[in-house]
């Protein structure tokens, strides 16, 4: 545990200095040992958990310490230990003892006494300290102040649930590959392997106790993909059938492209700027055993069609555009601490550019599905209002969702534990070309 705490503290400090969590975790990987997988899993759990609850943990560290730390990694180490004490079942004495030893190698031997004193004070005064810091909204909701204010303003009835959902662990959700197997058969296979799982949506399965996906029965045989329940709604909303020409304009890593291929035998063009990311698309098609004879995977900027479009119109376009990812922060908790409110305008501008470039590629009577994984109005309803004002031939089609899907219009609300349709926060708008 000591080495995991040390590595987690370094990774958290790097994220807070501006590095994304994947890069930070890659940099702290230590020498490979016989229990390397378990240690890496623990480091990831500590980093993600600490970042989810950073607002509260940071406030507690500052309250416990008499003066600010000059060593950000030591500050992060105490926060990691506090996360363990508050949110895990590890024995308190072990958490404290290992953190004290980690302080010596992370900072300096003299830091051991300080870390020991702060953590033991927390254990003595835990309830009172938590009550004091919860008066601060950033600590209470573990989101930046600007984020809290914006969600409050845009969702006056739902803001508490949206913020709380962002701090929850996300479920492991599968999408049955209906070209290979029915959802019911796949669910039965999981149950036969003593894996607790339940159905969600039309073809989804939630694995109740998340575990390495490669070890689940059927993974190697291409019987399923990993995809959030909210994301699984995208391809069906396109109203697909055989023979259509379909564009997935921002395709990597391929979850929605493969879903399109599972639902219809269409002529599919999958575009993404990153050829490296498109390798994942090709890998997913191969593992799922989906035919590639009518699929073209292209590394290009979807917003510059002159570089890749052959002039033939598309019947369907999926524009799953870059965004702040504010609706999926339970999966990417670094996002809420790395994003700045000024980023929203930049994403909105990029989204407008893509929509304006893609709209001429759509056939008359065709449909374009605009999608984001954001909950911010400027990227969603605000974006659609501006676009339809610029393009009078863009007619917005009504969307209907199942009763257990929490939504406000086309905005899917991120779910709290226990929701029947446990989903991330997505936005969908379906436009028909008049």
C-alpha positions as CSV (number, residue, x, y, z in Angstrom):
1,X,0.0,0.0,0.0
2,X,2.8,2.4,0.8
3,X,4.2,2.4,-2.7
4,X,0.7,2.7,-4.2
5,X,0.0,5.8,-2.0
6,X,3.3,7.4,-3.0
7,X,2.7,6.8,-6.7
8,X,-0.9,8.0,-6.4
9,X,0.2,11.2,-4.6
10,X,2.7,12.0,-7.4
11,X,0.0,11.4,-10.1
12,X,-2.6,13.5,-8.3
13,X,-0.1,16.4,-8.0
14,X,0.8,16.2,-11.7
15,X,-2.9,16.3,-12.6
16,X,-3.5,19.4,-10.5
17,X,-0.5,20.9,-12.2
18,X,-2.2,20.4,-15.6
19,X,-1.5,16.9,-16.8
20,X,-4.3,14.6,-17.8
21,X,-4.8,11.5,-15.6
22,X,-3.8,8.9,-18.1
23,X,-0.5,10.6,-18.7
24,X,0.1,11.1,-15.0
25,X,-0.6,7.4,-14.3
26,X,1.7,6.3,-17.1
27,X,4.6,8.3,-15.6
28,X,4.4,6.8,-12.1
29,X,4.3,3.1,-13.2
30,X,7.0,1.4,-11.2
31,X,9.1,-1.7,-11.8
32,X,7.1,-4.8,-12.8
33,X,6.7,-7.2,-10.0
34,X,4.6,-10.4,-9.4
35,X,1.8,-8.3,-7.9
36,X,2.1,-5.5,-10.5
37,X,-1.5,-5.7,-11.7
38,X,-2.9,-5.4,-8.2
39,X,-0.6,-2.4,-7.3
40,X,-1.5,-0.6,-10.6
41,X,-5.2,-1.2,-10.0
42,X,-4.8,0.2,-6.4
43,X,-2.9,3.3,-7.7
44,X,-5.6,4.0,-10.3
45,X,-8.4,3.6,-7.6
46,X,-6.6,6.0,-5.3
47,X,-5.9,8.6,-8.0
48,X,-9.5,8.5,-9.4
49,X,-11.1,8.5,-6.0
50,X,-9.0,11.3,-4.7
51,X,-9.7,13.4,-7.8
52,X,-13.5,12.7,-7.6
53,X,-13.5,14.1,-4.0
54,X,-10.6,16.6,-4.3
55,X,-12.7,19.6,-3.3
56,X,-13.5,18.0,0.1
57,X,-10.1,16.4,0.6
58,X,-8.2,19.5,-0.3
59,X,-10.2,21.6,2.1
60,X,-9.6,19.0,4.9
61,X,-5.8,19.0,4.3
62,X,-5.8,22.8,4.5
63,X,-7.8,22.8,7.7
64,X,-5.6,20.2,9.3
65,X,-2.3,21.9,8.4
66,X,-1.2,25.1,10.1
67,X,0.3,26.5,7.0
68,X,0.3,25.6,3.3
69,X,2.6,22.8,2.0
70,X,5.5,23.8,-0.2
71,X,5.6,20.3,-1.5
72,X,2.4,19.6,-3.6
73,X,3.1,15.9,-3.6
74,X,3.0,15.8,0.2
75,X,-0.2,17.7,0.2
76,X,-1.6,15.2,-2.3
77,X,-0.3,12.2,-0.2
78,X,-2.4,13.4,2.8
79,X,-5.4,13.8,0.6
80,X,-4.9,10.3,-0.8
81,X,-4.8,8.9,2.7
82,X,-7.9,10.9,3.7
83,X,-9.7,9.5,0.7
84,X,-8.9,6.0,1.9
85,X,-10.0,6.7,5.4
86,X,-13.3,8.2,4.2
87,X,-14.2,6.0,1.2
88,X,-12.5,2.6,1.5
89,X,-12.6,-0.4,3.8
90,X,-8.8,-0.5,4.4
91,X,-7.9,-0.5,8.1
92,X,-7.3,2.9,9.5
93,X,-4.0,2.0,11.2
94,X,-2.6,0.5,8.0
95,X,-3.6,3.6,5.9
96,X,-1.9,5.9,8.4
97,X,1.2,3.8,8.9
98,X,1.8,3.3,5.2
99,X,1.2,7.0,4.5
100,X,3.7,8.0,7.2
101,X,6.3,5.7,5.6
102,X,5.5,7.0,2.1
103,X,6.1,10.6,3.3
104,X,9.7,9.7,4.0
105,X,10.4,8.6,0.5
106,X,8.2,11.1,-1.2
107,X,9.4,14.2,0.6
108,X,11.8,13.9,3.6
109,X,12.1,11.8,6.8
110,X,11.0,14.7,8.9
111,X,7.7,14.7,7.1
112,X,6.7,11.4,8.8
113,X,5.8,13.1,12.1
114,X,3.7,15.7,10.4
115,X,1.7,13.2,8.3
116,X,1.2,11.0,11.4
117,X,-0.1,13.9,13.5
118,X,-2.4,15.3,10.8
119,X,-4.0,11.9,10.0
120,X,-4.4,10.9,13.6
121,X,-6.1,14.3,14.3
122,X,-8.4,13.6,11.4
123,X,-9.4,10.3,12.9
124,X,-10.1,11.9,16.3
125,X,-12.1,14.8,14.9
126,X,-13.4,13.4,11.6
127,X,-17.1,14.4,11.9
128,X,-16.4,17.9,13.2
129,X,-13.8,18.6,10.5
130,X,-16.0,17.4,7.7
131,X,-18.9,19.6,9.0
132,X,-16.6,22.6,9.0
133,X,-15.4,22.3,5.4
134,X,-18.8,21.4,4.0
135,X,-19.8,25.0,4.5
136,X,-17.7,25.7,1.4
137,X,-19.5,24.7,-1.8
138,X,-16.3,23.6,-3.5
139,X,-15.7,21.2,-0.6
140,X,-19.4,20.2,-0.4
141,X,-19.7,19.3,-4.1
142,X,-16.1,18.7,-5.1
143,X,-16.4,20.8,-8.2
144,X,-14.8,24.1,-9.1
145,X,-16.8,27.2,-8.0
146,X,-17.5,28.3,-11.6
147,X,-18.8,24.8,-12.5
148,X,-21.1,24.7,-9.5
149,X,-22.5,28.2,-10.3
150,X,-23.1,27.3,-14.0
151,X,-24.9,24.1,-13.2
152,X,-27.0,25.8,-10.6
153,X,-28.0,28.5,-13.1
154,X,-28.7,26.1,-16.0
155,X,-30.4,23.3,-14.0
156,X,-32.3,25.0,-11.1
157,X,-34.2,21.8,-10.3
158,X,-31.5,19.2,-10.9
159,X,-28.2,20.8,-10.1
160,X,-27.6,18.9,-6.8
161,X,-28.2,15.6,-8.4
162,X,-26.0,16.5,-11.4
163,X,-23.1,17.5,-9.2
164,X,-23.5,14.5,-6.8
165,X,-23.6,12.1,-9.8
166,X,-20.3,13.5,-11.0
167,X,-18.6,12.2,-7.8
168,X,-19.9,8.6,-8.1
169,X,-18.1,5.6,-9.4
170,X,-19.3,4.8,-12.9
171,X,-20.8,1.4,-13.7
172,X,-19.2,-1.1,-16.1
173,X,-21.8,-1.2,-18.9
174,X,-21.7,-3.6,-21.9
175,X,-23.5,-3.4,-25.3
176,X,-24.3,-6.8,-26.7
177,X,-23.1,-7.3,-30.3
178,X,-26.4,-8.4,-31.7
179,X,-24.6,-9.6,-34.9
180,X,-23.2,-12.3,-32.8
181,X,-25.4,-12.9,-29.8
182,X,-28.7,-11.7,-28.2
183,X,-28.5,-9.7,-25.0
184,X,-30.4,-12.4,-23.1
185,X,-28.0,-15.1,-24.1
186,X,-25.0,-12.9,-23.2
187,X,-26.6,-12.1,-19.8
188,X,-27.1,-15.9,-19.2
189,X,-23.4,-16.5,-20.0
190,X,-22.4,-13.9,-17.4
191,X,-24.7,-15.4,-14.8
192,X,-23.4,-18.9,-15.5
193,X,-19.9,-17.5,-14.7
194,X,-21.3,-16.2,-11.4
195,X,-21.0,-12.6,-12.6
196,X,-23.7,-10.4,-11.1
197,X,-25.2,-8.4,-14.0
198,X,-28.5,-6.9,-15.1
199,X,-30.1,-5.7,-18.3
200,X,-30.3,-2.0,-19.1
201,X,-31.8,-0.3,-22.2
202,X,-32.3,-2.2,-25.4
203,X,-29.1,-4.2,-25.6
204,X,-27.1,-3.1,-22.6
205,X,-25.8,-5.0,-19.5
206,X,-24.6,-3.4,-16.3
207,X,-21.9,-5.6,-14.5
208,X,-22.7,-4.9,-10.8
209,X,-19.1,-5.6,-9.6
210,X,-16.7,-4.0,-12.2
211,X,-13.8,-6.2,-13.1
212,X,-11.2,-6.4,-16.0
213,X,-13.3,-6.5,-19.1
214,X,-10.9,-8.8,-20.9
215,X,-11.7,-11.5,-18.4
216,X,-15.4,-11.4,-19.0
217,X,-16.8,-14.3,-21.0
218,X,-17.4,-13.4,-24.6
219,X,-14.9,-10.5,-24.8
220,X,-12.3,-12.3,-27.0
221,X,-15.1,-13.7,-29.2
222,X,-16.5,-10.2,-29.8
223,X,-19.8,-10.7,-28.1
224,X,-19.9,-7.2,-26.6
225,X,-18.4,-3.7,-26.4
226,X,-18.0,-1.5,-23.4
227,X,-20.2,1.5,-23.8
228,X,-22.2,3.7,-21.4
229,X,-26.0,3.2,-21.4
230,X,-26.4,6.8,-22.5
231,X,-24.0,6.4,-25.4
232,X,-25.8,3.3,-26.5
233,X,-28.8,5.5,-27.5
234,X,-26.9,7.3,-30.3
235,X,-26.9,4.8,-33.1
236,X,-30.6,3.9,-32.7
237,X,-31.6,7.5,-32.8
238,X,-30.2,7.7,-36.4
239,X,-33.1,5.5,-37.5
240,X,-30.9,3.2,-39.5
241,X,-31.7,0.5,-42.1
242,X,-29.8,-1.4,-44.7
243,X,-28.5,0.4,-47.7
244,X,-28.0,3.9,-46.2
245,X,-24.8,5.9,-46.6
246,X,-23.7,6.9,-43.1
247,X,-21.0,9.2,-41.8
248,X,-19.5,9.0,-38.3
249,X,-17.8,12.3,-38.3
250,X,-15.8,12.0,-35.0
251,X,-15.4,8.2,-34.9
252,X,-12.6,7.2,-32.5
253,X,-12.4,5.0,-30.5
254,X,-15.3,3.4,-32.5
255,X,-18.0,2.6,-30.0
256,X,-20.7,4.3,-32.1
257,X,-19.3,3.3,-35.4
258,X,-19.4,-0.4,-34.5
259,X,-22.9,0.0,-33.1
260,X,-24.0,1.5,-36.5
261,X,-22.4,-1.6,-38.2
262,X,-24.3,-3.9,-35.8
263,X,-27.7,-2.3,-36.5
264,X,-27.6,-2.0,-40.3
265,X,-25.7,-3.1,-43.4
266,X,-24.8,0.4,-44.4
267,X,-22.1,2.1,-46.4
268,X,-20.2,3.6,-43.5
269,X,-17.5,6.3,-43.5
270,X,-15.7,6.8,-40.2
271,X,-13.6,9.9,-39.8
272,X,-11.2,11.0,-37.1
273,X,-8.3,13.4,-37.1
274,X,-6.0,11.0,-35.3
275,X,-4.8,8.0,-37.2
276,X,-3.4,6.5,-34.0
277,X,-6.9,6.7,-32.4
278,X,-8.4,5.2,-35.6
279,X,-6.3,2.1,-34.9
280,X,-8.7,1.5,-32.0
281,X,-11.6,1.7,-34.4
282,X,-10.1,-1.0,-36.6
283,X,-9.3,-3.2,-33.6
284,X,-12.8,-3.0,-32.4
285,X,-14.3,-3.9,-35.8
286,X,-11.9,-6.9,-35.9
287,X,-12.7,-8.1,-32.4
288,X,-16.4,-7.8,-33.0
289,X,-16.1,-9.6,-36.3
290,X,-17.9,-6.9,-38.2
291,X,-17.5,-6.8,-42.0
292,X,-15.3,-4.1,-43.3
293,X,-16.1,-4.4,-47.0
294,X,-18.5,-1.4,-46.9
295,X,-16.7,0.6,-44.2
296,X,-14.1,3.3,-45.0
297,X,-12.0,4.5,-42.0
298,X,-10.3,7.8,-42.8
299,X,-7.8,10.0,-40.9
300,X,-9.0,13.5,-41.7
301,X,-10.5,16.7,-40.2
302,X,-14.3,16.2,-40.6
303,X,-14.6,20.0,-40.6
304,X,-12.6,20.2,-43.9
305,X,-14.6,17.9,-46.3
306,X,-12.7,19.1,-49.3
307,X,-9.8,16.9,-48.2
308,X,-11.7,13.6,-48.0
309,X,-15.4,13.8,-49.3
310,X,-16.1,12.2,-52.6
311,X,-19.1,14.4,-53.3
312,X,-21.8,11.8,-52.7
313,X,-24.3,12.9,-50.1
314,X,-24.9,11.0,-46.8
315,X,-28.3,9.8,-45.7
316,X,-27.2,9.9,-42.0
317,X,-24.5,11.8,-40.2
318,X,-23.5,11.3,-36.6
319,X,-21.7,14.4,-35.3
320,X,-20.5,13.3,-31.9
321,X,-18.4,16.5,-31.5
322,X,-15.5,17.4,-29.2
323,X,-16.8,19.0,-26.0
324,X,-15.9,19.8,-22.4
325,X,-16.9,16.2,-21.4
326,X,-18.7,17.7,-18.4
327,X,-21.3,14.9,-18.5
328,X,-18.8,12.1,-18.1
329,X,-16.6,13.4,-15.3
330,X,-17.4,10.4,-13.1
331,X,-15.3,8.5,-15.6
332,X,-12.7,11.3,-16.1
333,X,-12.5,13.1,-12.8
334,X,-9.4,15.0,-13.8
335,X,-11.6,17.0,-16.2
336,X,-13.4,19.1,-13.6
337,X,-10.1,20.3,-12.2
338,X,-8.3,20.8,-15.6
339,X,-11.2,22.6,-17.4
340,X,-11.6,26.3,-17.2
341,X,-14.9,28.1,-17.9
342,X,-13.3,29.9,-20.8
343,X,-12.8,26.5,-22.5
344,X,-16.6,26.3,-23.2
345,X,-16.5,29.1,-25.8
346,X,-13.6,27.4,-27.6
347,X,-15.5,24.1,-27.8
348,X,-18.7,25.9,-28.9
349,X,-16.8,27.5,-31.7
350,X,-15.3,24.2,-32.8
351,X,-18.7,22.6,-32.7
352,X,-20.2,25.3,-34.9
353,X,-17.4,24.9,-37.4
354,X,-18.0,21.1,-37.6
355,X,-21.8,21.5,-37.9
356,X,-21.6,24.1,-40.7
357,X,-19.1,22.0,-42.6
358,X,-21.1,18.7,-42.3
359,X,-24.6,20.1,-43.1
360,X,-24.0,20.5,-46.9
361,X,-22.9,16.8,-47.0
362,X,-26.3,15.6,-45.9
363,X,-28.9,14.5,-48.5
364,X,-32.3,16.2,-48.6
365,X,-34.5,14.3,-46.2
366,X,-31.5,12.9,-44.5
367,X,-30.9,13.1,-40.7
368,X,-27.9,14.4,-38.7
369,X,-27.6,13.5,-35.0
370,X,-25.8,16.1,-33.0
371,X,-24.3,14.6,-29.8
372,X,-22.1,15.7,-27.0
373,X,-21.1,14.3,-23.6
374,X,-21.6,17.7,-22.0
375,X,-24.2,19.1,-19.7
376,X,-23.4,22.8,-20.5
377,X,-26.1,24.7,-22.3
378,X,-23.7,26.6,-24.6
379,X,-22.5,23.3,-26.1
380,X,-26.0,21.8,-26.4
381,X,-29.3,23.7,-26.6
382,X,-27.5,27.0,-27.2
383,X,-25.5,25.4,-30.0
384,X,-28.6,24.0,-31.7
385,X,-30.5,27.3,-31.4
386,X,-27.7,29.1,-33.2
387,X,-27.3,26.4,-35.9
388,X,-31.0,26.2,-36.8
389,X,-31.1,30.0,-37.0
390,X,-28.3,29.9,-39.5
391,X,-29.8,27.0,-41.5
392,X,-33.5,27.3,-42.0
393,X,-33.6,23.9,-43.8
394,X,-32.5,22.2,-40.5
395,X,-35.7,20.9,-38.9
396,X,-35.5,19.5,-35.4
397,X,-37.1,16.1,-35.0
398,X,-38.7,15.1,-31.7
399,X,-36.9,12.5,-29.6
400,X,-38.6,10.0,-27.4
401,X,-36.8,8.2,-24.5
402,X,-37.8,5.3,-22.3
403,X,-39.5,6.2,-19.0
404,X,-36.5,5.2,-16.9
405,X,-34.1,7.5,-18.8
406,X,-33.7,10.8,-16.8
407,X,-33.7,13.7,-19.3
408,X,-34.8,17.2,-20.0
409,X,-35.6,17.4,-23.7
410,X,-32.5,16.0,-25.5
411,X,-30.3,16.4,-22.4
412,X,-29.7,13.1,-20.6
413,X,-28.9,13.8,-16.9
414,X,-26.1,11.8,-15.3
415,X,-27.4,9.2,-12.9
416,X,-27.0,8.6,-9.2
417,X,-26.6,5.1,-7.9
418,X,-29.7,3.0,-8.1
419,X,-31.0,4.5,-11.3
420,X,-32.7,2.0,-13.5
421,X,-30.9,3.5,-16.5
422,X,-27.6,4.4,-15.1
423,X,-26.1,6.8,-17.6
424,X,-23.6,9.5,-18.2
425,X,-24.7,13.0,-19.1
426,X,-25.2,13.1,-22.9
427,X,-27.0,15.5,-25.2
428,X,-28.8,14.5,-28.4
429,X,-30.5,16.5,-31.1
430,X,-31.8,15.0,-34.4
431,X,-32.0,17.3,-37.4
432,X,-33.7,16.5,-40.7
433,X,-32.8,18.3,-43.9
434,X,-35.8,19.9,-45.6
